[in-house]
Structure formats: structure tokens, C-alpha cells
């Protein structure tokens, strides 16, 4: 099969250093032209996986080798599974954050359906850790799978999503309410309100504009 041109395929989803399940949620993103899906095509999926690859596959040799091939086997199946998982996670994130944004709405209808998708994804492939500890070196975790690496990617991300929703990060999960944004983020400090500085600037400009409109409306003619 032919080589996937990931540079042309990558559709610009932000990678903000959030936990990987949140990065996956944020493959639905928006700009002035509307809402976009970075996982719309298998090539886009591969480009995104390579963008987060150093975090996803650093201790998973089979996954790292899979991402390094020109055309990873089973990419189309992995792409479909990742889109399904992503939409389920966005539904659960909306539930967790009370997300009011219509543009950010997930096609997964309700929480029970989203949970079914997530739990099914956790069993997409057997994935296990082993300890490597060469003499004179630090110990390290190595993650292995006997299944196709594309399925292992889905299972790894799903497992990390379970950790996100049951762990201490869940109460800090937020939907970014800046104008036009559809992203999620984990609040890293108490004063953080937005997913990025750019969204913070847009929100401040919009707030300033609303205040001035209100002042103008209250002024006598």
C-alpha cells in the first residue's frame, strides 16, 4: 500500500500537553471556519497518533514500531475505533463538566452509551506491563501486546481515560467556555479558566465588548 502523507493529512488539532484522553477529545476543534475533526480520515488519525507518539508509545515497543511504518496494518480499523472512543469520551466529559456548548455536543447520545463504548474499548486488546531493570540502570516499565498494535492503542487510551475519570484529575476537568472553543482541559491551577492563552485573550476581548455595549445601551441619548 502507498505511503500516507501525514504532513498534508494533519488537520491542525491542538496538542496542549493535556492527559492523552483529553488530547484525544480535543481532536474535535474549532476555528473561524467552524468545527473540525482531525480524525476524519485514517491519514489524519496516523498524523495525530504520531504527534502524540512520544507520550503514547515511549514504553510500548510494538506500538512505536507500528507508528514508524509507512502504512500501519489495521489503520482503518484503529481510526474507526478511535473516533468512536473520542466521541464517547467527549460525552462523558460533557457530563462531568456540565458542558453548555451546543457546538461541542457529542454524537454519542447519553452517558450509558458512552460508558459502553469506553468499557468495550478497554478490552480491545490485551495490554500488559513488565519491569525492566538492567544492572546499574533505573527500572523502567515496558508495555506489550500480542494483538495488532492499532487495537492496543485504543485499549491503552481507553485505560488512561478510566484513570482520568476515577482519579484526582476528574474534578479539575473543564470545558473551555471561550467564544467558539470546543476543547476540554484539566485545570492545572486555581486561576486557570481557559484551555490556552489564545482562548483567554478571546474571552477577555468578548467580555470587554459586552461591557461597552451594555454601557452604551445605558447611556442617555
SULDA-V66265 format. One record per helix or strand of 3 or more residues. SS is the DSSP state (~ for helix, > for strand). FROM is the first residue (numbers start at 1). TO is the last residue. Records with the same first field share a line. If there is no record, write none. Layout:
BEGIN
SS->FROM-TO + FROM-TO
END
This chain:
BEGIN
~->6-9 + 20-25 + 42-56 + 61-68 + 75-97 + 102-104 + 111-122 + 149-166 + 170-172 + 197-218
>->28-31 + 34-37 + 127-132 + 140-145 + 173-175 + 184-186
END
